[in-house]
Amino acid sequence: MQEQSVLVVKVGGGEGNRIEPVLDDLADLWHAGRRWVLVHGGSARTNEVATALGHPPQFITSPSGFTSRRTDRQTALIFTMVYAGEMNKTIVEGLHARGVNAVGLSGADGRVLEGERKKAIRAVVNGRRLIIRDDYTGTITRVNSSLLHLLLNAGYAPVLCPPAISQEHELINVDGDRAAAALAAALSAKTLVLLTGAPGLLRFPDDPASRIATLPLAALDDAMNTYAQGRMRIKLLAAREALEGGVQRVIIAASNAAHPVRQALAGDGTVISRWGRQEEETHEHSATANEHRA
């Protein structure tokens, strides 16, 4: 029997996400022999803690329209405390309760995620373009896939989150969806699942019935400019990076479904692939069948 590729799943940490059904589903897949890496967020909890600590969150928008967390040094430390501490270990706790031997890591541990800190960030504030130079955000340039394979081969389930570590050995905030994309490409994953509060990419943001079921890579930029708003723009950017890195398909789906991972693998979301629609259906059905053999 041919060895299956590792499945990479990312679950968001914003409002509207649910982690319990995701953990239930992942535990069932793990016990059935399916190996995966979980990436998680924690933005909503980070906002709460930062506000309680007297350092409320700030967000900036790039000239191209992408919104991100303003991460000065104090924010980077709060971010790390919540993501790598409370959120990561709570998820590890939940997986252990379900019989999965999970190991929680931030991207900085073992340099799992190494990146380049941005020396200057361009932002648009009140219609004015500014340059911010004291920010601790970055872009992933290297994934320590050998450490993840070591854990997986030893029977451990890796649970990962930002921050990453910079080339100058600083903690840096990296986007979770793009981190998952980099991981999926580095691990030669065939499928990346991005679970969020929405059922997929919607033509109309307030109408779940307007979900776009399938989308080829060639139409991704147009969809990003036409339909995507807010965090969905980042998810489509991450999807493109994953597909260009060799991943066969990216599925954006709801985290609050009854069986969010398995329903996503069955196509219950927006399936984005490198192929055109007709080819996509053939490859998608084949990939889904392979996922369910585990």
VEXDREN-2710 file (C-alpha; in Angstrom, 1 decimal):
% VEXDREN-2710
k/r/px/py/pz
1/MET/0.0/0.0/0.0
2/GLN/1.4/3.4/-1.0
3/GLU/2.1/5.7/2.0
4/GLN/-0.3/8.6/2.2
5/SER/0.9/12.1/2.3
6/VAL/0.6/14.2/5.4
7/LEU/-2.6/16.2/5.7
8/VAL/-2.2/19.8/6.9
9/VAL/-5.2/21.5/8.6
10/LYS/-5.3/25.0/9.8
11/VAL/-8.1/26.2/12.1
12/GLY/-8.7/29.9/12.7
13/GLY/-8.8/31.6/16.1
14/GLY/-11.2/34.4/15.2
15/GLU/-14.8/34.9/16.2
16/GLY/-17.1/32.2/14.8
17/ASN/-14.6/29.4/14.9
18/ARG/-15.1/26.2/16.9
19/ILE/-12.2/24.0/17.9
20/GLU/-14.0/21.0/19.6
21/PRO/-15.5/19.5/16.4
22/VAL/-12.2/19.9/14.7
23/LEU/-10.4/18.0/17.5
24/ASP/-13.0/15.3/17.4
25/ASP/-12.6/14.9/13.7
26/LEU/-8.8/14.9/13.8
27/ALA/-8.7/12.4/16.6
28/ASP/-10.9/10.0/14.6
29/LEU/-8.7/10.4/11.5
30/TRP/-5.6/9.9/13.6
31/HIS/-6.9/6.6/15.2
32/ALA/-7.8/5.5/11.7
33/GLY/-4.2/5.8/10.6
34/ARG/-4.3/9.3/9.0
35/ARG/-1.3/11.4/9.8
36/TRP/-1.8/15.2/10.0
37/VAL/-0.2/18.4/11.2
38/LEU/-2.5/21.0/12.8
39/VAL/-1.9/24.7/12.7
40/HIS/-4.1/27.0/14.8
41/GLY/-4.8/30.6/15.4
42/GLY/-5.7/32.7/18.4
43/SER/-6.5/36.2/17.3
44/ALA/-9.8/36.7/19.2
45/ARG/-8.2/35.6/22.5
46/THR/-5.1/37.7/21.8
47/ASN/-7.3/40.8/21.4
48/GLU/-8.9/40.1/24.8
49/VAL/-5.6/39.5/26.6
50/ALA/-3.9/42.5/25.0
51/THR/-6.8/44.8/26.0
52/ALA/-6.8/43.4/29.6
53/LEU/-3.1/44.1/29.8
54/GLY/-3.5/47.7/28.7
55/HIS/-2.0/47.2/25.3
56/PRO/-5.1/47.0/23.0
57/PRO/-4.7/45.5/19.5
58/GLN/-4.1/47.7/16.5
59/PHE/-4.5/46.7/12.9
60/ILE/-2.9/48.1/9.7
61/THR/-3.9/47.8/6.1
62/SER/-1.3/47.5/3.3
63/PRO/-1.6/49.5/0.1
64/SER/-2.8/46.3/-1.6
65/GLY/-5.7/46.0/0.8
66/PHE/-4.4/43.2/3.2
67/THR/-5.1/43.8/6.9
68/SER/-2.7/42.5/9.6
69/ARG/-1.9/42.9/13.3
70/ARG/0.4/45.8/14.2
71/THR/3.1/43.9/16.1
72/ASP/5.4/46.0/18.2
73/ARG/7.7/44.2/20.6
74/GLN/5.1/44.2/23.5
75/THR/2.4/42.9/21.1
76/ALA/4.8/40.2/19.9
77/LEU/5.3/39.0/23.5
78/ILE/1.5/39.0/24.2
79/PHE/0.9/37.3/21.0
80/THR/3.4/34.6/21.9
81/MET/2.0/34.2/25.4
82/VAL/-1.5/33.5/24.0
83/TYR/-0.7/31.5/20.9
84/ALA/2.2/29.4/22.1
85/GLY/0.9/29.2/25.7
86/GLU/-2.8/29.2/26.4
87/MET/-4.2/28.3/22.9
88/ASN/-1.5/25.8/21.9
89/LYS/-1.5/23.9/25.2
90/THR/-5.3/23.9/25.5
91/ILE/-5.5/22.2/22.1
92/VAL/-2.8/19.7/23.0
93/GLU/-4.8/19.0/26.2
94/GLY/-7.9/18.4/24.1
95/LEU/-6.1/16.0/21.8
96/HIS/-4.6/14.0/24.6
97/ALA/-8.1/13.7/26.1
98/ARG/-9.1/12.1/22.8
99/GLY/-6.2/9.6/22.8
100/VAL/-3.8/11.5/20.4
101/ASN/-0.2/12.0/21.6
102/ALA/0.1/15.6/20.5
103/VAL/3.2/17.8/20.7
104/GLY/2.7/21.5/20.8
105/LEU/5.2/23.8/19.2
106/SER/5.5/27.4/18.1
107/GLY/7.2/28.1/14.8
108/ALA/10.2/29.3/16.8
109/ASP/10.7/25.9/18.5
110/GLY/13.4/24.0/16.6
111/ARG/13.2/26.7/14.0
112/VAL/10.2/24.9/12.5
113/LEU/9.2/28.2/10.9
114/GLU/12.0/30.5/10.0
115/GLY/11.4/33.9/8.4
116/GLU/12.7/37.2/7.4
117/ARG/11.6/40.1/9.6
118/LYS/10.2/43.0/7.5
119/LYS/12.5/46.0/7.9
120/ALA/9.8/48.4/6.8
121/ILE/6.0/48.0/6.4
122/ARG/3.9/50.2/4.2
123/ALA/0.5/51.0/5.6
124/VAL/-2.4/53.2/4.7
125/VAL/-3.8/55.2/7.7
126/ASN/-6.7/57.6/7.2
127/GLY/-5.8/57.8/3.5
128/ARG/-2.2/58.5/4.1
129/ARG/0.7/56.1/3.2
130/LEU/3.1/55.5/6.1
131/ILE/6.2/53.4/6.6
132/ILE/6.5/51.5/9.9
133/ARG/9.9/50.4/10.9
134/ASP/9.5/48.9/14.5
135/ASP/7.2/46.0/13.6
136/TYR/7.9/42.4/14.4
137/THR/6.2/40.7/11.5
138/GLY/7.8/38.6/8.8
139/THR/7.5/36.2/5.9
140/ILE/8.4/32.5/6.1
141/THR/11.5/31.5/4.2
142/ARG/12.3/28.1/5.5
143/VAL/10.4/25.2/7.1
144/ASN/12.2/22.6/9.3
145/SER/10.2/19.7/7.8
146/SER/12.8/17.1/9.0
147/LEU/11.7/17.8/12.7
148/LEU/8.0/17.4/11.8
149/HIS/8.7/14.1/10.0
150/LEU/10.7/13.0/13.0
151/LEU/7.8/13.6/15.2
152/LEU/5.2/12.0/12.9
153/ASN/7.4/8.9/12.3
154/ALA/7.6/8.5/16.1
155/GLY/3.9/8.6/16.5
156/TYR/3.4/12.2/17.6
157/ALA/0.8/14.7/16.3
158/PRO/2.4/18.1/15.8
159/VAL/0.3/21.1/16.8
160/LEU/1.8/24.3/15.5
161/CYS/1.2/28.1/15.8
162/PRO/3.0/31.3/15.2
163/PRO/5.3/33.0/16.1
164/ALA/8.2/32.1/13.8
165/ILE/11.9/32.9/14.4
166/SER/13.7/35.4/12.3
167/GLN/17.1/35.0/10.7
168/GLU/18.3/37.4/13.4
169/HIS/16.8/35.1/16.1
170/GLU/13.8/37.3/17.0
171/LEU/10.2/36.2/17.5
172/ILE/8.1/37.4/14.6
173/ASN/4.4/37.4/13.9
174/VAL/3.6/35.4/10.7
175/ASP/0.2/34.8/9.2
176/GLY/-1.2/31.5/10.3
177/ASP/-2.9/30.7/6.9
178/ARG/0.3/31.4/5.0
179/ALA/2.3/29.4/7.6
180/ALA/0.0/26.5/6.9
181/ALA/0.6/26.9/3.2
182/ALA/4.4/26.9/3.7
183/LEU/4.1/23.8/5.8
184/ALA/1.9/22.0/3.4
185/ALA/4.4/22.7/0.5
186/ALA/7.4/21.7/2.6
187/LEU/5.8/18.5/3.7
188/SER/4.7/17.6/0.1
189/ALA/1.1/17.5/1.3
190/LYS/-1.5/16.9/-1.4
191/THR/-4.3/18.7/0.5
192/LEU/-4.4/21.8/2.8
193/VAL/-7.6/22.4/4.7
194/LEU/-8.2/26.0/6.0
195/LEU/-11.1/26.0/8.5
196/THR/-12.7/29.3/9.3
197/GLY/-16.0/30.8/10.4
198/ALA/-17.4/30.9/6.9
199/PRO/-18.5/27.9/4.8
200/GLY/-16.1/28.8/2.1
201/LEU/-15.6/31.7/-0.4
202/LEU/-19.0/33.4/-0.8
203/ARG/-20.1/35.5/-3.8
204/PHE/-22.2/37.5/-1.3
205/PRO/-20.7/37.8/2.2
206/ASP/-24.0/37.5/4.0
207/ASP/-25.4/34.6/2.0
208/PRO/-24.0/31.1/2.8
209/ALA/-25.9/29.7/-0.1
210/SER/-23.7/31.7/-2.5
211/ARG/-20.7/29.5/-1.7
212/ILE/-18.3/29.0/-4.6
213/ALA/-17.8/25.2/-4.7
214/THR/-14.8/24.9/-7.0
215/LEU/-12.1/27.4/-8.2
216/PRO/-9.1/26.8/-10.4
217/LEU/-5.8/28.5/-9.7
218/ALA/-6.1/30.5/-12.9
219/ALA/-9.2/32.2/-11.5
220/LEU/-7.9/32.8/-8.0
221/ASP/-6.7/36.4/-8.5
222/ASP/-10.0/37.4/-10.0
223/ALA/-12.0/35.8/-7.2
224/MET/-9.7/37.6/-4.6
225/ASN/-10.5/41.0/-6.2
226/THR/-14.2/40.3/-6.8
227/TYR/-15.5/38.3/-3.9
228/ALA/-13.0/38.1/-1.0
229/GLN/-13.2/40.5/1.9
230/GLY/-11.2/40.8/5.2
231/ARG/-9.4/37.7/6.3
232/MET/-10.7/35.7/3.2
233/ARG/-8.3/37.7/1.1
234/ILE/-5.4/36.3/3.1
235/LYS/-6.8/32.7/2.8
236/LEU/-6.9/33.0/-0.9
237/LEU/-3.3/34.3/-1.0
238/ALA/-2.3/31.4/1.2
239/ALA/-4.1/29.0/-1.2
240/ARG/-2.2/30.4/-4.1
241/GLU/1.1/30.0/-2.3
242/ALA/0.3/26.4/-1.4
243/LEU/-0.7/25.5/-4.9
244/GLU/2.3/27.1/-6.4
245/GLY/4.4/25.2/-3.9
246/GLY/3.1/21.8/-5.1
247/VAL/0.0/21.2/-3.1
248/GLN/-2.7/19.7/-5.2
249/ARG/-5.8/21.3/-3.6
250/VAL/-6.7/23.8/-0.9
251/ILE/-10.1/23.6/0.8
252/ILE/-11.6/26.5/2.6
253/ALA/-14.5/25.3/4.8
254/ALA/-16.4/25.9/8.1
255/SER/-14.8/24.9/11.4
256/ASN/-18.2/24.6/13.1
257/ALA/-19.6/21.8/10.9
258/ALA/-20.4/18.5/12.5
259/HIS/-17.3/16.8/11.0
260/PRO/-15.4/19.8/9.7
261/VAL/-12.3/18.0/8.4
262/ARG/-14.0/15.1/6.8
263/GLN/-16.7/17.2/5.3
264/ALA/-14.1/19.5/3.9
265/LEU/-12.2/16.6/2.4
266/ALA/-15.5/15.5/0.8
267/GLY/-15.8/18.9/-0.9
268/ASP/-18.1/20.7/1.6
269/GLY/-16.4/24.1/1.2
270/THR/-14.5/25.9/-1.6
271/VAL/-12.1/23.5/-3.3
272/ILE/-9.2/25.4/-5.0
273/SER/-7.0/23.4/-7.3
274/ARG/-4.3/23.8/-9.9
275/TRP/-6.5/22.3/-12.6
276/GLY/-9.4/23.5/-14.7
277/ARG/-12.9/22.5/-13.7
278/GLN/-13.2/19.3/-15.6
279/GLU/-9.8/18.0/-14.7
280/GLU/-10.3/19.2/-11.1
281/GLU/-13.4/17.1/-10.7
282/THR/-11.4/13.9/-11.7
283/HIS/-8.5/14.7/-9.4
284/GLU/-10.7/15.9/-6.6
285/HIS/-12.7/12.7/-6.5
286/SER/-9.6/10.6/-6.7
287/ALA/-7.9/12.6/-3.9
288/THR/-11.1/12.5/-1.7
289/ALA/-11.3/8.7/-2.1
290/ASN/-7.6/8.4/-1.1
291/GLU/-8.2/10.5/2.0
292/HIS/-11.1/8.3/3.1
293/ARG/-9.2/5.1/2.8
294/ALA/-7.3/5.9/6.0
END
